[in-house]
Amino acid sequence: MTEFSQKIGDEIFASRPEWEAFATYETYKNSEPYLVVTIPAPAEANTHLPLRISTWDDEVTVDFDYYHTHFDRWAPKEGDGRQDAAQIYVEELLAEKFAVVSWWQGESCRICSQYVPGTELKISFNIPWSNARVRSWKGSFNADIKA
């Protein structure tokens, strides 16, 4: 395992020791093993994909439902927001301070983004879509929207 993966794993499990039970190590394209933490979403989230944190290619990637985002670090530095440190992002996701939205054309996911409940839900690219799905950790903001 890379030094980066070990460091991020230590930080994740220091902040969320119960997640160590969800940790595995994977390889991709002949890489060294990297950390993958897969946390099952509550049933109320009604997601197709769980919360997943990985360290492939020496970056932290966080996935939830069909959305994913990348970070340079887990632990926040002073002044960081959820776009800067993965831990802040994950904690805000779990607290439902935002949700994720995926825009679909038929059976194909076209694009995904974050969504702050109470704001206008709009797609940021001019692409055709037939439906959108909003998902939040506890399901409070879940919605299925037709174009």
KASULJO-V324116 format. One record per residue. N is the residue number from 1. RES is the residue in one small letter. PHI is phi in whole degrees, -180 to 180 (* if undefined). OMEGA is omega as a letter, one per 20 degrees, with the letter a starting at -180 (999 if undefined). BURIAL is # if it has 16 or more other C-alpha atoms within 10 Angstrom, else .. Layout:
BEGIN
n=N res=RES phi=PHI omega=OMEGA burial=BURIAL
n=N res=RES phi=PHI omega=OMEGA burial=BURIAL
END
This chain:
BEGIN
n=1 res=m phi=* omega=a burial=.
n=2 res=t phi=-72 omega=r burial=.
n=3 res=e phi=-61 omega=r burial=.
n=4 res=f phi=-60 omega=a burial=#
n=5 res=s phi=-61 omega=r burial=#
n=6 res=q phi=-63 omega=a burial=.
n=7 res=k phi=-62 omega=a burial=.
n=8 res=i phi=-65 omega=r burial=#
n=9 res=g phi=-59 omega=r burial=#
n=10 res=d phi=-58 omega=a burial=.
n=11 res=e phi=-68 omega=r burial=#
n=12 res=i phi=-60 omega=a burial=#
n=13 res=f phi=-74 omega=r burial=.
n=14 res=a phi=-70 omega=a burial=.
n=15 res=s phi=-88 omega=a burial=.
n=16 res=r phi=-139 omega=a burial=.
n=17 res=p phi=-59 omega=a burial=.
n=18 res=e phi=-67 omega=a burial=.
n=19 res=w phi=-80 omega=r burial=.
n=20 res=e phi=-60 omega=r burial=#
n=21 res=a phi=-65 omega=a burial=.
n=22 res=f phi=-99 omega=a burial=.
n=23 res=a phi=-86 omega=r burial=#
n=24 res=t phi=-138 omega=r burial=.
n=25 res=y phi=-128 omega=a burial=.
n=26 res=e phi=-127 omega=r burial=.
n=27 res=t phi=-127 omega=r burial=.
n=28 res=y phi=-149 omega=r burial=.
n=29 res=k phi=51 omega=r burial=.
n=30 res=n phi=63 omega=r burial=.
n=31 res=s phi=-74 omega=r burial=.
n=32 res=e phi=-67 omega=r burial=.
n=33 res=p phi=-57 omega=r burial=#
n=34 res=y phi=-128 omega=a burial=#
n=35 res=l phi=-79 omega=r burial=#
n=36 res=v phi=-134 omega=r burial=#
n=37 res=v phi=-116 omega=a burial=#
n=38 res=t phi=-115 omega=a burial=#
n=39 res=i phi=-101 omega=r burial=#
n=40 res=p phi=-62 omega=r burial=.
n=41 res=a phi=-78 omega=r burial=#
n=42 res=p phi=-62 omega=a burial=.
n=43 res=a phi=-55 omega=a burial=.
n=44 res=e phi=-63 omega=r burial=.
n=45 res=a phi=-66 omega=r burial=#
n=46 res=n phi=51 omega=a burial=#
n=47 res=t phi=-98 omega=r burial=#
n=48 res=h phi=-88 omega=a burial=.
n=49 res=l phi=-128 omega=a burial=#
n=50 res=p phi=-79 omega=r burial=#
n=51 res=l phi=-77 omega=a burial=#
n=52 res=r phi=-136 omega=r burial=#
n=53 res=i phi=-121 omega=a burial=#
n=54 res=s phi=-136 omega=a burial=#
n=55 res=t phi=-125 omega=r burial=#
n=56 res=w phi=-61 omega=r burial=#
n=57 res=d phi=62 omega=r burial=.
n=58 res=d phi=54 omega=r burial=#
n=59 res=e phi=-143 omega=r burial=#
n=60 res=v phi=-93 omega=r burial=#
n=61 res=t phi=-115 omega=r burial=#
n=62 res=v phi=-119 omega=r burial=#
n=63 res=d phi=-115 omega=r burial=#
n=64 res=f phi=-149 omega=a burial=#
n=65 res=d phi=52 omega=a burial=#
n=66 res=y phi=-97 omega=a burial=#
n=67 res=y phi=-90 omega=r burial=#
n=68 res=h phi=-144 omega=r burial=#
n=69 res=t phi=-148 omega=a burial=.
n=70 res=h phi=-118 omega=a burial=#
n=71 res=f phi=-140 omega=r burial=#
n=72 res=d phi=-86 omega=a burial=.
n=73 res=r phi=-151 omega=r burial=#
n=74 res=w phi=-90 omega=a burial=#
n=75 res=a phi=-76 omega=a burial=#
n=76 res=p phi=-75 omega=r burial=.
n=77 res=k phi=-103 omega=a burial=.
n=78 res=e phi=-55 omega=r burial=.
n=79 res=g phi=89 omega=a burial=.
n=80 res=d phi=-68 omega=r burial=.
n=81 res=g phi=-117 omega=a burial=.
n=82 res=r phi=-68 omega=r burial=.
n=83 res=q phi=-83 omega=a burial=.
n=84 res=d phi=-101 omega=a burial=#
n=85 res=a phi=-126 omega=a burial=#
n=86 res=a phi=-60 omega=a burial=#
n=87 res=q phi=-62 omega=r burial=#
n=88 res=i phi=-62 omega=r burial=#
n=89 res=y phi=-57 omega=a burial=#
n=90 res=v phi=-65 omega=a burial=#
n=91 res=e phi=-63 omega=r burial=.
n=92 res=e phi=-70 omega=r burial=#
n=93 res=l phi=-63 omega=r burial=#
n=94 res=l phi=-63 omega=r burial=#
n=95 res=a phi=-86 omega=a burial=.
n=96 res=e phi=60 omega=r burial=#
n=97 res=k phi=-77 omega=r burial=.
n=98 res=f phi=-153 omega=r burial=#
n=99 res=a phi=-128 omega=r burial=#
n=100 res=v phi=-119 omega=r burial=#
n=101 res=v phi=-132 omega=r burial=#
n=102 res=s phi=-122 omega=a burial=#
n=103 res=w phi=-105 omega=a burial=#
n=104 res=w phi=-121 omega=r burial=#
n=105 res=q phi=-120 omega=a burial=.
n=106 res=g phi=64 omega=a burial=.
n=107 res=e phi=-96 omega=a burial=.
n=108 res=s phi=-107 omega=r burial=.
n=109 res=c phi=-75 omega=a burial=.
n=110 res=r phi=-95 omega=a burial=.
n=111 res=i phi=-164 omega=a burial=#
n=112 res=c phi=-133 omega=r burial=#
n=113 res=s phi=-158 omega=r burial=#
n=114 res=q phi=-86 omega=r burial=#
n=115 res=y phi=-138 omega=r burial=#
n=116 res=v phi=-95 omega=a burial=.
n=117 res=p phi=-54 omega=a burial=#
n=118 res=g phi=95 omega=r burial=.
n=119 res=t phi=-100 omega=r burial=.
n=120 res=e phi=-67 omega=r burial=.
n=121 res=l phi=-89 omega=r burial=.
n=122 res=k phi=-144 omega=r burial=.
n=123 res=i phi=-83 omega=a burial=.
n=124 res=s phi=-92 omega=r burial=.
n=125 res=f phi=-126 omega=r burial=.
n=126 res=n phi=-88 omega=r burial=.
n=127 res=i phi=-128 omega=r burial=.
n=128 res=p phi=-69 omega=r burial=.
n=129 res=w phi=-148 omega=a burial=#
n=130 res=s phi=-110 omega=r burial=.
n=131 res=n phi=-157 omega=r burial=#
n=132 res=a phi=-130 omega=r burial=#
n=133 res=r phi=-126 omega=r burial=#
n=134 res=v phi=-103 omega=r burial=#
n=135 res=r phi=-135 omega=r burial=#
n=136 res=s phi=-127 omega=a burial=#
n=137 res=w phi=-56 omega=a burial=#
n=138 res=k phi=-99 omega=r burial=#
n=139 res=g phi=82 omega=a burial=#
n=140 res=s phi=-63 omega=a burial=.
n=141 res=f phi=-115 omega=a burial=#
n=142 res=n phi=-62 omega=r burial=#
n=143 res=a phi=-157 omega=r burial=.
n=144 res=d phi=-120 omega=a burial=.
n=145 res=i phi=-119 omega=r burial=.
n=146 res=k phi=-96 omega=r burial=.
n=147 res=a phi=-64 omega=999 burial=.
END
